[in-house]
């Protein structure tokens, strides 16, 4: 029996950093059809090779043609430096993943690992791949439902910042040796996955395979920040990139959720993670294997989830002044979790639905008749319960949130408001964070004022008092004689750059200032949703 499965990792997306793997695209389907006819997937044919220092890998390369290696050879040993660097990178991946973490090595290309593992250096620039792991033949314990495979790896020949993909965009987010190091760690674990633990014929839970290899990149090399480019997708689109999506077409969600294993490793160490893979090798689907391994470790997934949910909220500005034990290591550099924003005066009702292990943020402006400064309640909801992943297919679960002045409900800090969160008897993590004035404190004034043309590149204007972040307002600027200068529809932003107050002010930002001439100007900012306008004046200097 011959089985092929293509792991093509790290496709640079065209817009935001979204799908980064082309594993299950049309080329994969055609390979499946070829293998079903008894064909064998053939590796590239390259004229040169070297053995890695400990002979675990055979690195194949070419000096001519499209995938030619840079000829630079600083030690004058007739082997290009990049080839030696690749050999060293894969040996390091082997030392960490096999010798240190305890994963069994793949059987490579010979029985019981007698021959070194094949790595081919080719040109991936136009396809945008960092690396690619291809299972090309089945191991004897494979069945029609679960395949264990021999593999080979291909990597890019230089990871150059000058490389462009087929759409003309930059091929890579990370370059040179940094890209080579994380690619070796990522791809070598795919080789371990396929040989020792296999994959089911329906490709269920394949996102976990990518989740794990992605986590290894920043676990092994925490100073290489390539993973930032794709975990940020989770914070920006938490519903689209929810944890535990199980179908092959949802594989990119594995990249987006790689931070979960940072949290999990911090809490339970490496042993339950290795046990998860052992359970996958016993033909259990990956996310249920994770549940089983954590249950056997007396640290059930659904009980650990609330702590992870709290870390997810504490990113960006929210991570400031937090103890490192409470946050992701790079929490300040990630976006804040995107959610719904609404407001109440006396009572508010919020409704929504989530899949198991989906995290939903509902932010509520708590208006007060006694103060212009309104607090914001951030209510984070996720439903997590035992054996959620035992069967394929999950139900979208409804919830409601009522916020009012009823003191019999859960207090929201000392705001005078209370919350009733109803998940219809489904076990849930419900976290309430109170931010003082974060979304509603009005802009105190225009800045910089004066605007100095040769020093400043933007100017910020205050917005009407009831404005909310994300609403659209109209900025108009006039000369003192009433001649219009500009009129813009602009979004209300939270102005983190203003350090003059303990609050994060709401402002609008104008970047187009090159047409201003020295003098005095009048401005108005109108919010049609609240029928309110603010106005003022500012000075422009050369």
C-alpha positions as CSV (number, residue, x, y, z in Angstrom):
1,X,0.0,0.0,0.0
2,X,1.3,3.4,-0.9
3,X,0.0,6.5,0.8
4,X,1.1,10.1,0.3
5,X,0.3,13.2,2.3
6,X,1.8,16.6,1.6
7,X,2.7,19.0,4.4
8,X,3.5,22.3,2.7
9,X,4.2,24.7,5.5
10,X,4.3,28.5,5.9
11,X,2.6,30.0,2.8
12,X,2.8,33.7,3.1
13,X,-0.8,35.1,2.8
14,X,-1.8,37.8,0.4
15,X,-3.5,40.1,2.8
16,X,-3.5,39.5,6.6
17,X,-1.4,36.7,8.0
18,X,-4.1,33.9,7.6
19,X,-3.6,30.6,5.8
20,X,0.0,29.7,6.0
21,X,-0.1,26.1,4.7
22,X,-1.2,24.8,1.4
23,X,-1.3,21.1,2.5
24,X,-4.8,20.2,1.4
25,X,-5.1,22.1,-1.9
26,X,-5.8,20.6,-5.3
27,X,-2.2,19.3,-5.8
28,X,-2.7,17.2,-2.7
29,X,-5.9,15.6,-4.1
30,X,-4.1,14.7,-7.4
31,X,-1.3,13.0,-5.4
32,X,-3.9,11.0,-3.5
33,X,-5.4,9.8,-6.8
34,X,-1.9,8.9,-8.1
35,X,-1.1,6.9,-5.0
36,X,-4.4,5.0,-5.1
37,X,-3.3,3.7,-8.5
38,X,-0.1,2.3,-6.9
39,X,2.2,5.1,-8.0
40,X,5.0,6.1,-5.7
41,X,5.8,9.8,-4.8
42,X,9.3,10.5,-6.0
43,X,11.7,12.8,-4.2
44,X,13.6,15.5,-6.1
45,X,16.8,14.4,-7.9
46,X,19.7,16.7,-6.9
47,X,23.4,16.1,-7.8
48,X,25.1,16.8,-4.5
49,X,24.7,15.8,-0.8
50,X,26.4,15.9,2.5
51,X,25.8,14.0,5.7
52,X,25.0,16.0,8.8
53,X,27.6,16.0,11.7
54,X,25.9,13.0,13.5
55,X,24.8,11.4,10.3
56,X,21.1,11.7,11.1
57,X,20.4,13.6,7.9
58,X,21.5,13.6,4.3
59,X,21.2,17.1,2.9
60,X,20.7,17.2,-0.9
61,X,21.4,20.3,-3.0
62,X,22.3,21.7,-6.4
63,X,24.9,24.3,-7.4
64,X,23.1,25.2,-10.7
65,X,19.6,25.8,-11.8
66,X,16.5,27.3,-10.2
67,X,17.2,26.0,-6.7
68,X,21.0,26.6,-6.7
69,X,22.7,27.2,-3.4
70,X,24.7,30.4,-2.8
71,X,28.4,29.4,-3.4
72,X,29.7,31.2,-0.4
73,X,32.1,28.9,1.5
74,X,33.8,30.7,4.4
75,X,35.7,27.7,5.6
76,X,36.9,26.7,2.1
77,X,35.9,23.1,2.5
78,X,34.1,22.9,-0.9
79,X,30.7,22.8,0.8
80,X,28.4,25.9,0.6
81,X,27.8,27.5,4.0
82,X,24.0,27.3,3.6
83,X,24.2,23.5,3.2
84,X,26.3,23.2,6.4
85,X,23.9,25.5,8.2
86,X,21.0,23.3,7.1
87,X,22.7,20.2,8.4
88,X,23.4,21.9,11.7
89,X,19.8,23.2,12.0
90,X,18.3,19.7,11.5
91,X,20.8,18.1,13.9
92,X,19.7,20.7,16.5
93,X,16.1,19.9,15.8
94,X,16.9,16.2,16.3
95,X,18.7,16.9,19.6
96,X,15.8,18.9,21.0
97,X,12.9,16.8,19.8
98,X,14.4,13.3,20.2
99,X,17.2,13.5,22.7
100,X,15.8,16.2,25.0
101,X,12.0,16.0,24.7
102,X,11.9,12.3,24.2
103,X,10.0,11.8,20.9
104,X,11.0,8.7,19.0
105,X,12.9,9.5,15.7
106,X,11.3,8.6,12.4
107,X,12.6,5.4,10.8
108,X,14.2,7.6,8.1
109,X,14.7,5.9,4.8
110,X,16.1,2.6,6.0
111,X,14.8,-0.1,8.3
112,X,14.9,1.0,12.0
113,X,16.6,4.2,11.0
114,X,19.7,2.6,9.5
115,X,19.9,5.3,6.8
116,X,20.0,9.1,7.3
117,X,16.8,11.1,6.7
118,X,16.6,13.0,3.4
119,X,16.3,16.8,3.2
120,X,16.2,18.5,-0.2
121,X,17.1,22.1,-0.7
122,X,15.1,23.6,-3.5
123,X,13.6,27.0,-4.6
124,X,10.2,27.7,-2.9
125,X,10.1,31.4,-3.5
126,X,7.3,31.6,-6.0
127,X,5.2,29.1,-4.0
128,X,5.8,30.9,-0.7
129,X,6.7,27.8,1.3
130,X,9.4,27.7,4.0
131,X,9.4,24.0,4.0
132,X,7.4,20.9,3.1
133,X,7.2,17.4,4.5
134,X,6.0,14.7,2.1
135,X,5.0,11.2,3.2
136,X,5.8,9.0,0.2
137,X,5.3,5.4,1.3
138,X,3.4,3.6,4.1
139,X,4.9,1.8,7.0
140,X,3.8,-1.8,7.7
141,X,1.4,-1.0,10.6
142,X,-0.7,1.3,8.3
143,X,-4.4,0.5,7.7
144,X,-6.9,1.9,5.3
145,X,-8.1,4.1,8.1
146,X,-4.8,5.2,9.7
147,X,-1.5,5.6,7.9
148,X,2.1,5.7,9.3
149,X,4.5,7.0,6.6
150,X,8.0,7.4,5.6
151,X,8.7,11.0,4.6
152,X,11.3,13.4,3.2
153,X,11.6,17.2,3.7
154,X,12.1,20.0,1.3
155,X,13.2,23.5,2.4
156,X,13.8,26.8,0.6
157,X,17.3,27.4,-0.7
158,X,18.0,30.8,0.9
159,X,14.9,32.3,2.7
160,X,15.8,35.6,1.0
161,X,13.9,38.9,1.8
162,X,14.1,39.5,-2.0
163,X,12.1,36.4,-2.9
164,X,8.5,37.1,-4.2
165,X,5.7,34.6,-4.4
166,X,3.4,34.1,-7.4
167,X,1.3,37.2,-6.5
168,X,4.4,39.4,-6.3
169,X,4.4,39.7,-2.5
170,X,7.3,38.9,-0.2
171,X,7.6,35.1,0.1
172,X,8.6,35.0,3.8
173,X,8.0,36.8,7.1
174,X,11.4,35.7,8.5
175,X,14.6,35.3,6.7
176,X,18.0,33.6,6.5
177,X,19.2,31.6,9.5
178,X,16.2,32.4,11.6
179,X,13.9,31.0,9.0
180,X,16.1,27.9,8.5
181,X,16.1,27.1,12.2
182,X,12.4,27.3,12.7
183,X,11.7,25.4,9.5
184,X,13.9,22.5,10.6
185,X,12.2,22.3,14.0
186,X,8.7,22.6,12.4
187,X,9.2,20.1,9.6
188,X,11.2,17.5,11.5
189,X,8.3,17.1,13.9
190,X,6.0,16.5,11.0
191,X,8.3,13.6,10.1
192,X,8.1,12.3,13.6
193,X,4.3,12.7,13.6
194,X,3.8,10.8,10.3
195,X,6.2,7.9,11.1
196,X,5.4,7.2,14.7
197,X,1.8,8.4,15.3
198,X,0.3,8.5,11.8
199,X,-2.8,10.3,10.6
200,X,-6.4,9.2,9.9
201,X,-7.8,8.8,6.4
202,X,-10.3,11.6,6.9
203,X,-7.6,14.1,8.0
204,X,-9.7,14.9,11.1
205,X,-7.9,17.1,13.6
206,X,-5.0,17.8,11.3
207,X,-4.9,21.4,12.6
208,X,-3.5,20.0,15.8
209,X,-0.5,18.7,13.8
210,X,0.3,22.2,12.7
211,X,-0.5,23.7,16.1
212,X,2.1,21.5,17.7
213,X,4.8,22.1,15.0
214,X,4.2,25.8,15.2
215,X,4.5,25.9,19.0
216,X,7.8,24.0,18.8
217,X,9.2,26.9,16.7
218,X,8.9,29.5,19.5
219,X,9.4,27.0,22.3
220,X,12.8,26.1,20.9
221,X,13.7,29.5,19.5
222,X,11.8,32.1,21.7
223,X,13.7,35.0,20.2
224,X,12.5,34.2,16.7
225,X,9.1,35.9,16.3
226,X,7.8,34.4,13.1
227,X,4.8,32.9,15.0
228,X,3.6,36.4,15.7
229,X,2.5,36.7,12.1
230,X,-0.2,34.0,12.4
231,X,-1.2,33.7,16.1
232,X,-2.5,37.3,15.8
233,X,-5.2,35.9,13.5
234,X,-6.8,34.3,16.6
235,X,-7.1,37.6,18.4
236,X,-8.4,39.5,15.4
237,X,-11.0,36.8,14.3
238,X,-11.6,34.6,17.4
239,X,-14.7,33.0,16.0
240,X,-13.2,32.1,12.6
241,X,-10.0,30.8,14.3
242,X,-11.5,29.1,17.3
243,X,-9.6,26.3,19.0
244,X,-10.2,22.7,18.1
245,X,-11.6,22.9,14.5
246,X,-11.4,19.4,13.1
247,X,-11.7,19.4,9.4
248,X,-8.8,19.5,6.8
249,X,-10.0,22.8,5.3
250,X,-9.6,24.4,8.8
251,X,-5.9,23.6,9.1
252,X,-4.8,27.3,9.4
253,X,-6.6,27.5,12.8
254,X,-3.7,25.3,14.1
255,X,-1.3,28.1,13.4
256,X,-3.6,30.7,15.0
257,X,-4.0,28.7,18.2
258,X,-0.4,27.7,18.8
259,X,-0.2,29.9,21.9
260,X,-2.4,27.3,23.7
261,X,0.5,24.9,24.0
262,X,2.7,27.7,25.5
263,X,0.1,27.9,28.3
264,X,-0.3,24.1,28.5
265,X,3.4,23.4,28.7
266,X,3.8,26.1,31.4
267,X,1.0,24.3,33.4
268,X,1.7,20.6,32.9
269,X,5.1,20.2,31.3
270,X,6.1,18.0,28.3
271,X,4.9,14.5,29.5
272,X,1.1,15.0,28.8
273,X,2.0,16.4,25.3
274,X,4.0,13.3,24.4
275,X,1.2,11.1,25.9
276,X,-1.2,12.9,23.5
277,X,0.9,11.8,20.5
278,X,1.1,8.3,21.9
279,X,-2.7,8.2,22.1
280,X,-2.9,9.5,18.5
281,X,-0.7,6.6,17.5
282,X,-3.3,4.3,19.0
283,X,-5.7,5.8,16.3
284,X,-7.5,8.3,18.5
285,X,-8.3,11.6,16.8
286,X,-5.9,14.3,18.0
287,X,-8.1,16.7,20.1
288,X,-9.8,13.8,21.9
289,X,-6.3,12.3,22.4
290,X,-5.4,15.6,24.1
291,X,-8.4,15.4,26.4
292,X,-7.5,11.8,27.3
293,X,-3.9,12.6,28.0
294,X,-4.8,15.5,30.3
295,X,-7.5,13.6,32.1
296,X,-4.9,10.8,32.8
297,X,-2.6,13.5,34.1
298,X,-5.4,14.7,36.5
299,X,-5.4,18.1,34.7
300,X,-8.5,17.9,32.6
301,X,-8.6,20.1,29.5
302,X,-11.9,21.7,30.4
303,X,-10.6,22.6,33.8
304,X,-7.4,24.1,32.5
305,X,-9.3,26.1,29.9
306,X,-10.4,28.9,32.2
307,X,-6.8,29.9,33.0
308,X,-6.0,30.0,29.2
309,X,-9.1,32.1,28.6
310,X,-7.8,34.6,31.1
311,X,-4.4,34.8,29.3
312,X,-6.2,35.3,26.0
313,X,-7.8,38.5,27.4
314,X,-4.6,39.9,28.8
315,X,-2.8,41.0,25.6
316,X,-1.8,44.3,24.1
317,X,-2.4,47.2,26.5
318,X,-4.2,44.9,28.9
319,X,-0.9,43.0,29.6
320,X,0.9,46.1,30.9
321,X,1.7,45.9,34.7
322,X,0.8,42.2,34.8
323,X,3.0,39.6,36.3
324,X,4.7,37.4,33.6
325,X,3.1,34.3,35.2
326,X,-0.3,35.7,34.2
327,X,0.3,36.4,30.5
328,X,1.9,34.9,27.4
329,X,5.6,35.8,27.2
330,X,5.0,38.2,24.2
331,X,1.5,39.2,25.3
332,X,2.2,43.0,25.0
333,X,2.9,42.5,21.3
334,X,-0.3,40.7,20.4
335,X,-3.6,42.4,19.4
336,X,-6.3,42.7,22.1
337,X,-9.1,40.1,21.6
338,X,-11.7,41.4,19.2
339,X,-15.3,41.2,20.4
340,X,-18.7,43.0,20.5
341,X,-19.1,46.4,22.0
342,X,-22.4,47.9,23.3
343,X,-23.5,50.2,26.1
344,X,-26.2,50.3,28.8
345,X,-27.7,53.0,31.0
346,X,-29.9,50.9,33.3
347,X,-30.3,47.5,31.7
348,X,-28.8,45.7,28.7
349,X,-29.3,42.3,27.1
350,X,-26.5,40.6,25.1
351,X,-27.0,37.3,23.2
352,X,-24.6,35.1,21.3
353,X,-23.5,31.6,20.5
354,X,-20.3,29.7,20.7
355,X,-18.9,26.3,19.8
356,X,-17.2,24.3,22.6
357,X,-13.8,25.9,23.3
358,X,-14.6,29.0,21.3
359,X,-13.8,32.3,23.2
360,X,-16.2,35.2,22.9
361,X,-15.7,38.7,24.2
362,X,-18.6,41.0,25.0
363,X,-17.7,44.5,26.1
364,X,-20.3,46.7,27.7
365,X,-20.1,50.4,28.3
366,X,-21.6,51.0,31.8
367,X,-23.1,54.5,31.4
368,X,-23.5,56.7,34.5
369,X,-25.7,59.7,35.1
370,X,-23.3,60.9,37.7
371,X,-20.1,61.1,35.6
372,X,-18.9,61.6,32.1
373,X,-16.4,58.7,32.7
374,X,-18.1,55.4,32.1
375,X,-16.5,52.0,33.0
376,X,-16.4,49.1,30.6
377,X,-17.2,45.5,31.6
378,X,-15.4,42.9,29.5
379,X,-17.3,39.6,29.7
380,X,-15.4,36.7,28.3
381,X,-17.4,33.5,27.7
382,X,-16.3,30.0,26.6
383,X,-18.1,26.7,27.1
384,X,-15.8,23.8,28.0
385,X,-16.8,20.4,29.3
386,X,-15.4,16.9,29.5
387,X,-15.1,14.9,26.3
388,X,-16.2,17.7,24.0
389,X,-14.0,16.1,21.3
390,X,-15.0,12.5,21.8
391,X,-17.1,12.6,18.6
392,X,-16.8,14.6,15.4
393,X,-19.2,17.4,15.0
394,X,-20.1,20.0,17.7
395,X,-23.1,22.1,18.5
396,X,-23.3,25.9,18.5
397,X,-24.3,26.8,22.1
398,X,-26.4,29.9,23.0
399,X,-25.8,32.2,25.9
400,X,-27.4,35.4,27.2
401,X,-26.0,38.2,29.4
402,X,-28.2,40.6,31.3
403,X,-26.6,43.6,32.9
404,X,-28.6,45.8,35.3
405,X,-28.7,47.2,38.8
406,X,-30.0,44.0,40.4
407,X,-27.7,43.4,43.4
408,X,-28.8,39.7,43.5
409,X,-26.6,39.0,40.5
410,X,-22.9,38.9,40.0
411,X,-21.3,42.3,40.8
412,X,-19.2,44.0,38.1
413,X,-16.5,45.5,40.3
414,X,-17.7,48.5,42.2
415,X,-19.5,50.0,39.2
416,X,-23.1,49.6,40.6
417,X,-23.9,47.2,37.8
418,X,-24.5,43.5,38.0
419,X,-24.4,40.6,35.5
420,X,-26.5,37.5,35.0
421,X,-24.8,35.1,32.6
422,X,-26.9,32.2,31.3
423,X,-25.3,29.3,29.4
424,X,-28.4,27.1,29.6
425,X,-26.8,24.7,32.1
426,X,-23.7,24.1,29.8
427,X,-20.5,24.3,31.8
428,X,-18.7,27.5,31.0
429,X,-15.9,29.8,31.9
430,X,-17.3,33.3,32.5
431,X,-14.7,36.0,33.3
432,X,-15.6,39.6,34.0
433,X,-12.9,42.3,33.7
434,X,-13.6,45.9,34.5
435,X,-11.8,48.7,32.7
436,X,-12.1,52.2,34.2
437,X,-13.2,54.5,31.5
438,X,-11.4,52.7,28.8
439,X,-13.8,53.0,25.9
440,X,-15.8,56.1,26.8
441,X,-13.5,58.7,28.3
442,X,-13.7,61.7,26.0
443,X,-10.7,63.2,24.2
444,X,-9.4,66.1,26.4
445,X,-8.1,68.2,23.5
446,X,-6.3,68.3,20.2
447,X,-2.7,67.4,20.1
448,X,0.0,68.2,19.1
449,X,-1.0,71.9,19.3
450,X,0.8,73.7,17.7
451,X,1.3,71.2,14.8
452,X,4.9,71.6,13.6
453,X,5.1,70.5,10.0
454,X,8.8,69.5,10.0
455,X,8.4,67.5,13.3
456,X,4.9,66.0,13.4
457,X,3.4,63.4,11.0
458,X,-0.1,63.2,12.4
459,X,-2.6,65.2,14.5
460,X,-5.3,63.9,16.9
461,X,-8.7,65.4,17.5
462,X,-11.2,64.8,20.4
463,X,-14.5,63.2,19.7
464,X,-18.0,63.8,21.2
465,X,-18.5,62.4,24.7
466,X,-20.8,59.5,23.9
467,X,-18.6,58.2,21.0
468,X,-17.5,54.6,21.1
469,X,-14.4,53.0,19.7
470,X,-15.0,51.9,16.1
471,X,-17.8,54.4,15.3
472,X,-17.4,56.7,12.3
473,X,-17.3,60.5,12.8
474,X,-16.9,63.4,10.4
475,X,-13.9,65.7,10.8
476,X,-14.0,69.1,9.1
477,X,-11.3,71.7,9.1
478,X,-11.7,75.3,8.1
479,X,-9.7,78.5,7.9
480,X,-10.7,81.3,10.3
481,X,-12.6,82.9,7.4
482,X,-14.7,79.7,6.9
483,X,-13.0,78.3,3.8
484,X,-13.0,74.5,3.9
485,X,-9.7,72.7,4.1
486,X,-10.7,69.1,4.4
487,X,-13.6,66.8,5.3
488,X,-13.0,63.2,6.3
489,X,-15.0,60.2,7.5
490,X,-12.7,58.7,10.2
491,X,-13.0,55.9,12.7
492,X,-12.9,56.6,16.4
493,X,-9.7,55.0,17.9
494,X,-8.4,54.3,21.4
495,X,-5.4,56.6,21.6
496,X,-2.8,54.5,23.4
497,X,0.0,57.0,22.4
498,X,-1.4,59.7,24.7
499,X,0.4,59.3,28.0
500,X,-1.0,62.5,29.6
501,X,-3.8,60.6,31.4
502,X,-4.4,57.4,33.2
503,X,-7.2,56.8,30.7
504,X,-6.9,55.6,27.1
505,X,-8.5,58.5,25.2
506,X,-10.9,58.2,22.3
507,X,-9.7,60.3,19.4
508,X,-9.7,60.5,15.6
509,X,-6.3,60.6,13.9
510,X,-5.5,62.6,10.7
511,X,-2.4,61.5,8.9
512,X,-2.6,63.8,5.9
513,X,-1.1,67.0,7.0
514,X,1.3,67.9,4.2
515,X,-1.1,70.4,2.6
516,X,-1.4,72.5,5.8
517,X,0.2,75.9,5.6
518,X,1.3,77.9,8.7
519,X,-1.6,79.6,10.4
520,X,-4.7,79.0,12.6
521,X,-7.4,76.5,11.8
522,X,-10.9,75.6,13.1
523,X,-12.1,72.0,13.4
524,X,-15.4,70.2,14.1
525,X,-15.9,66.5,14.9
526,X,-19.5,65.3,14.5
527,X,-20.9,62.0,15.5
528,X,-24.2,61.4,13.7
529,X,-25.1,58.4,15.9
530,X,-25.4,60.6,18.9
531,X,-26.2,63.9,17.2
532,X,-23.2,65.5,19.0
533,X,-20.3,67.8,17.8
534,X,-17.1,69.1,19.4
535,X,-15.1,71.9,17.9
536,X,-12.0,73.9,18.6
537,X,-8.9,75.5,17.0
538,X,-5.3,74.6,16.5
539,X,-2.2,76.3,15.2
540,X,0.2,75.1,12.4
541,X,3.9,76.1,12.4
542,X,6.6,75.4,9.8
